[in-house]
Every structure is written in structure tokens, then in C-alpha cells.
């Protein structure tokens, strides 16, 4: 659940059909005194190909591990800019 400072989450999935697992974790940090602006960091690791490690359509961006970082800046309620990068 989102708090005033942001949020943190985690997920573990096990695909019995291929006996592989994926672990995901994320952190969302709100920027003080900048409503709607936030930093986000997400990472995951998969033991092998399975239904939980696909990041794109039909697993196009799937891999063993990935790290994503992004920043969203809200200039006002109607205008926001976003910059992010992912390594996989």
C-alpha cells in the first residue's frame, strides 16, 4: 500500500510446468515538496525461462535478470515528464 514516502513491494513466483522461479522487488520514492514526482527502482531475477519473467509481449524482453530505474516529474497535474532506463 502506498504511503506518504512511497511504497515497496516484492513478489515470488514458481512455474511448476518448467520448475523455474522468479523473484521481483521494487521501491517507489515520492519526492518531498513535489506532488506527483517520484523515483522508481525495480529488479528481478529468474532461475530460467518461465511465465513470470517476461517483461514484454510474448517474452520479447525476457532474460535471467533485469534492473529498471526511472524518474517522473510532475510540472502540474496536467503535465508530467518521465525518464527511465532498464538493463537486462
N, C-alpha and C positions, 0 to 999 in steps of 0.2 A: 504494500500500500504506500502511495506517495505521501511523503512528509514535507514539512516546510523546507528542509535542507535538500530533499530529493528522494531517492529510492535506491535499493539494492535488491538483486534477485539472483536466483540460481535454479538450475534445472538439471536433472539426471534422467537419461532415457536409455533403455535397454531394448534392443531389437532382437527378439528371440529367433526370428526366422534366419538371421545370419550370425547370431551370437556375438554381436558387437554393441558397444555403448558409446554415448556422447555425454559430455559434461559441459554446461554453459553457465556463465556468470556475467552479471552486468552491474554497472554503477551509473546512476544519473544524479548529477550535482547541479542544483539550481544556483544561479549567480545572484548573490545578495544585491539588493537595490536595483535589479534589472529584471522585472517581472517578464516571464516568458523566455528568458535566456537561460541556457544550460549547457553543461559539458556532459558527454556520454562516453563510456568505455565499456566494451563488450568483448568477451573472449569465449572460445570454445575449443574443445579437444575431442576427437573421435578416435576410437581404437581401430576403426576400419569403416568401409562403406556401409551405411545403414540409413534408415528412414529419418533419423534425427539430425544428421549432419549436412543436409542440403540447405544451401543459402540462396539458391536461385531456382529458376524454372527447370524442372527435371534434373536437379543436381548440377547445373551448369557451373556453379561456383563452389562445388563441394571440394573438400580437402581434409587432411588429417587435423589441422588446427588453423585458427584464424584469430586475429585481433583487430578490433574496429575502434576508432576514436572519432568523435565529432563534436562540433560546437554549433549551437543555434543561438542567434542573436535576434531579439525582438526589438525593432525600432519603435513600433507602436502595435496595437492589437491587429491592425490590418496588414502590416509589412514585417516579414521575418526573412532572415538570410541564414543559410545553413552551409557548413563546410565540414566534410568528413573524409576519412581515408580508411582503407581496410587492407590488411596484409594477410594473405593466405597461401 
